[in-house]
Amino acid sequence: MKIAILSRDGTLYSCKRLREAAVRRGHTVEIIDPLSCYMNINPLSPSVHYKGRQLPHYDAVIPRIGSAITFYGTAVLRQFEMLGSYPLNESVAITRARDKLRSLQLLARQGIDLPVTGFAHSPDDTSDLIDMVGGAPLVVKLVEGTQGIGVVLAETRQAAESVIDAFRGLNAHILVQEYIKEARGRDIRCLVVGNKVVAAIERQAKPGDFRSNLHRGGQANQVMITDRERDIALKATATLGLDVAGVDILRAHRGPLVMEVNASPGLEGIEKTSGVDIATLMIEWIEHQAQPGYCLKTGG
């Protein structure tokens, strides 16, 4: 097969691993910077151009689109979808997952357990918003934040009011969530490929922090997940329409809670910790799905 990887940086671990896995299985791979693409949106002869040339047809496209370029990156991916390429995560599904509010609303509608969450732009009653999620301590998140950036733990009511008011002054969209104290700065990252959880790790925040993101200095360890955690990870992935996802789960007293679903999960931490060759599993999934006559399952 001919496969394109949409990535701004082909030297990143995940991109290199996917390319290696695809080449090892006999596929031709090209890494394409989505921001260097431009499109002819034409009902008779749509096309994608790249650095002065028209790109050929690709059997499959692997989107490794960073959150900073979601709008343009998914537009490029949609164009490849129009041309009949199989996307490992459809553009509409990526857009769903990148919108924190929308994704939480979709998960809640399917009965998937989440931390109690409030959403506000300019709350007229900050005190009521705090009470909505059970009071302090609580977590305030920028809707547009990624990798733990724009996430603040407010340990007292006064601190919570100050943080919320500060974000309100910036005209920012914020999520206010209950703080799951018993998680103790830990979460579970489940990596889903297709209809299977292929690997799982426990991430522990560095001392003095509550954010377990590996980009923020968190540590990763192997972990055994329960059947319920596995089922929730699969249901969350299916709810957002993703083929590949990193599902972050908190272990609370009342059971597992989905914190976030990542549409472009990094492979380095979870591959090195779990020992699972996830890149090859992703390529194998493409081989099974990118059949002749492929068409999108959803519109968008």
N, C-alpha and C positions, 0 to 999 in steps of 0.2 A: 504494500500500500504506500501511497504518498501522503505524508503527514506533515502538517504545519503546526509549530508551537508558537503561539502569540505571547511574546515576552519582550520586555524592554532590555533585559540583560541575560544573554545566553550563558554567562559564566556563573550564574546562581546555581546552588546545589541542586534544587529541584529540577531546574531546566536541563542541566547536564545529565542528571540521572534518567530523566525521561528520554532524552535523546539517545543515550547509551543503550537503554533497554529496547527502544524501537529499532535501532540499527542492528543490535544483536539478534533481533528476531526477523531481520531481513527487510526492514522497511526503509524507505527514503525519507529523510527528515530535513525540513528547513525551518530555521528560527527566524521569525518575522517580528519586527518592532511595530506594534499596532499604531503608534503615533506617526509612523512614516508611511502608513497606508492612506490611500485616498480612493474614493469609490465612484463608479458610474452607476447611478440608480436609474435603471432603464428597464422597462418591462420586457423589451425584446432582447437586449443583450447586456444584462448587468455584469459588472466586473469589479475586480479589486486591482488597483495599481500600487506598485511599491518601488520607490526610488527609480522612477522612469520607465518601468516595464509593467506589462500586464501579467499578473500572477496566473499560473496554470490552475487547473482543477486539483483540489486536494480531497482525498477520500475521507480524511478526518482532520479536525482542528482541535488542538489542546489549548484552551485559554488559560494563561497564567497572567491574568490582568490584575494589576495592583489597584487598591481602592482609590488611589488618587486619579486614576484615569478610567474609572468605571463607565462614565457616560460615553466617551469616544471608543473605548475598548469594546464595549458591548455592541456599539453601532457597527464596528468592523466585523465582529463575530456574526451579527445578524446578516451582514452581506454574504459572508461565506455560507451561512445557512440557506440563504436564497439561492445560492449556486449549487446546493445539494451536498455540501460537505457535512459529515457527521460531527457534531460538537460534543466534546467530553465536558458536559455542563452547557446547557442551552443558555442563550443570552437572557431570556426572560427569567430563568431560574437564578442566574447570577444577580440580576437586578433585584429580585425578591430578597435574596439573602443579604445583599449589601445594605438594604434599607432595614435598620435595626427595628424600627417600630412596626413596619409591615410584617417582617418575619415573625416577630413575637405575637402579633395579632393572628397570623395564620396558624402558628403553633397552638395558641390558646384555643382557637376555634376547633382544633382537632382534639382537644382535651389533653394536650401534652403538658405535664407539670412544669411550671416556671417559678422563679422567685417572684414574689408580689411586686408588680411594676406600675409606676405612675408615669405619665407622659405630659409634658407641659411646654409651652413656649413662653408665655408671660403670666404665670399664675397670680391671680388676684389675692389668693389666700395661701401663702407659703406654708403656714402652719397646718392647714387642712391637707395639703399635698404630702407633708411629712407624716401626718397621722394615717393617711391612706395606705402607706407601706409598713405601718407598724412602729413608726417613730425611730429615733436614733438608737444605735448606730445605723447608718444607711449608706448606700452607694449612689453617687451622682455620676452620670455618664453623658458625655456629648454624643448625640446620635451619629455624628460624622466621625467619631474617634475610632482608631484601630490600634491593635497590638498594645492595649493598655494605656494608650495616650488619651488624655481627656477623661480619665476615670479617677474619681476622688472618693476616699472613704471619710465620711463625716461621723466622728465618734460621739458628738454631742448634738443636742437640738440646736444650740446656738451656732455651732460650726455648720450644721446642715443649712440653716437659714442663710448664713453668710455666703456659702458656696452657691446655693440656688439663686440668691439675689445677684451674685457676681455674674453668673452665666446669663441671667435674665438681662442684665445690663449690656451684655454683648449681643443681645438678640439671638441667642443660640437655642436650638432645640435640645431638650435634655430628657433623659430617662432617670427616674428615681427608683431605686430598687432596694428591697429589704436586704440586709446584710446577713448572710448565712454564717453565723459565728462558728458553728460546729465543723464547717469545712476547713477551718484553720489555714487558710491560704492555699488550699489544695483544690485541684479539679482533675477530672478525667478527660483526656482527649481521645475520642473514638474516631478512627479513620475508616470511613465507609467507601467501598468501591462497589458500585452496582447494588446488589441486594445482600451484601455481606459486610460485617465489621471485620476488616482484615488485620487490624492492629489496634492496640490501646495502650496508653501510658498514663501515669499519674504525674502531674506537674505540681511542684511545690514552690511557692513564692520565696524569694530570698529573704533573709532575716530583716525585719522591720518593714516589710511590704506585704500587701495582701493580694497583689496581682501576680498570677502564676505564669504569665506569658514568658516563654523562653527568651523572647527579645528583650524582656525587662530584667533578665538575670535569673529567672526561675530555673529550677533543676528538674530533670525528668527521670522517672524510674519505671520499671516494668510493673504491671498491675494485672490482676485478674478481675474482669468485670462480671457482674451478675447477669442472669437472663433478662431481668427487667431493664437493666441499663442498656443491654444490647438491643432489646426491642424498641426502647425509646429512641436510641440513636438512629435506627433504621426508619422508624416512623417519622422522625423529624426531617431526615434527609428526603424521604418520599414526599412529605408535605410541601417542601419547597421545590420539588421537581428536579433535584440534583442527582447526577450519577456518581459524583465524587464529592465528599464533604468531610470536614473535620467538625465533629459535634462535641462541644464542651459541656460537661455534666458536673454538677455539684452534688456531693453526697450530704443530704440534709437528714435530720431526724425523721421527717415525714416521707422520705424517699428521694430518689434521684430527680434533680431539677435541671432542665436544659437551660444553659446560660447563653449560648450562642451557637450558630451554625455557620461555619466558614466555607465559602464556595471555592477558595483557592488555597487549601491548606499546605503549609510548608512540609517538605518530606524529611529534611535533615534530622531534626530532633527525634521524630518518631521512628524513622528507619534505623538510626544508630542505636536507639534505646531498645527497640523491640526485636531488632534483627530480621525484620520482615522486608522482603524486596517488594515494596509497594509500587515502585515505578513499573516493574514488569507486570504486576497485577493490573495496573491501569491500562497498559498497552494491550494485554490480553482481553480486557473488557472491550476496548475499541475494536479488536479483531472480531469479536462476537457480534458487535452491534452495527458496525459500519458495513453493512451488506449492500450489494447492488440494489438500487431502487429505494434506498433509505429516504425517508421524509420525516420532518419534525413531528413529534407527538403533540406539541402544543403550539398555539399561535404566538405571535408576539412581537 
